[in-house]
Amino acid sequence: MSETIMSDEFPDRLSVDPNSPFYNADILARDVGIRFKGVEKTNVEEYCISEGWVRVTAGTAKDRHGNPLTIKVHGPVEPYFRDKK
């Protein structure tokens, strides 16, 4: 019986899009929250800690493939796990 222990470290870059190479279902299952410029954001599609940016959805607009349109915004990114007590 082998148990995998999840670390509390975040990848430098994470995406919620399953088609992205930066998608990680195990980490996303732990309910990741993002603070961007000190404010909690709920519409983040992707982030990069080292480069200091997030991609947020642009309202309800969709691209030609039906994916939400995103805008890249620069600033300090702080990911955290909402499941931590």
C-alpha positions as CSV (number, residue, x, y, z in Angstrom):
1,M,0.0,0.0,0.0
2,S,1.8,3.1,-1.2
3,E,0.5,6.5,-0.4
4,T,1.6,9.6,-2.2
5,I,2.1,12.6,0.0
6,M,1.3,15.9,-1.7
7,S,3.7,18.6,-1.1
8,D,2.6,22.2,-0.4
9,E,4.8,23.5,-3.2
10,F,3.2,25.0,-6.3
11,P,4.5,24.6,-9.8
12,D,5.9,27.8,-11.3
13,R,3.2,27.8,-13.9
14,L,-0.3,26.2,-13.7
15,S,-3.3,26.1,-16.0
16,V,-6.9,24.9,-15.6
17,D,-7.1,24.0,-19.4
18,P,-6.7,20.2,-19.8
19,N,-5.1,20.7,-23.2
20,S,-2.3,22.9,-21.8
21,P,1.1,21.4,-21.0
22,F,0.9,23.2,-17.6
23,Y,-2.2,21.4,-16.5
24,N,-1.9,19.4,-13.3
25,A,-5.1,17.6,-12.1
26,D,-3.6,16.5,-8.8
27,I,-2.8,20.0,-7.7
28,L,-6.1,21.5,-9.0
29,A,-8.0,18.8,-7.1
30,R,-6.8,20.5,-3.9
31,D,-8.7,23.7,-4.6
32,V,-6.1,26.2,-5.5
33,G,-6.8,29.9,-4.8
34,I,-4.9,32.8,-6.3
35,R,-4.2,36.2,-4.7
36,F,-3.2,38.7,-7.4
37,K,-2.0,42.1,-6.2
38,G,-3.3,41.2,-2.8
39,V,-6.9,40.5,-4.0
40,E,-8.4,37.0,-4.4
41,K,-9.3,36.2,-8.0
42,T,-11.7,33.5,-9.0
43,N,-11.5,33.8,-12.8
44,V,-7.8,32.9,-13.2
45,E,-7.2,30.5,-16.1
46,E,-3.4,30.3,-15.8
47,Y,-0.6,31.8,-13.8
48,C,3.2,32.1,-13.7
49,I,4.9,33.0,-10.4
50,S,8.4,33.7,-11.8
51,E,7.2,36.0,-14.6
52,G,4.5,37.6,-12.4
53,W,1.4,37.3,-14.5
54,V,-2.1,35.7,-14.5
55,R,-4.5,35.0,-17.4
56,V,-8.0,36.0,-16.4
57,T,-11.2,35.5,-18.4
58,A,-12.5,38.5,-20.3
59,G,-16.2,38.4,-19.3
60,T,-18.3,35.9,-21.3
61,A,-16.5,36.3,-24.6
62,K,-15.5,33.1,-26.4
63,D,-12.9,32.5,-29.1
64,R,-13.8,30.6,-32.3
65,H,-13.2,27.3,-30.6
66,G,-15.6,28.0,-27.8
67,N,-12.8,28.7,-25.2
68,P,-13.1,31.8,-23.0
69,L,-11.0,34.8,-24.1
70,T,-8.3,35.7,-21.6
71,I,-6.2,38.7,-20.8
72,K,-2.7,38.5,-19.4
73,V,-2.2,40.9,-16.4
74,H,1.1,41.5,-14.8
75,G,1.7,41.8,-11.0
76,P,2.6,39.7,-7.9
77,V,1.0,36.2,-7.9
78,E,0.4,34.3,-4.6
79,P,-1.2,30.8,-5.0
80,Y,-2.5,29.0,-2.0
81,F,-4.5,25.9,-1.1
82,R,-8.0,26.6,0.1
83,D,-8.2,23.2,1.8
84,K,-5.5,24.0,4.3
85,K,-6.8,24.6,7.8
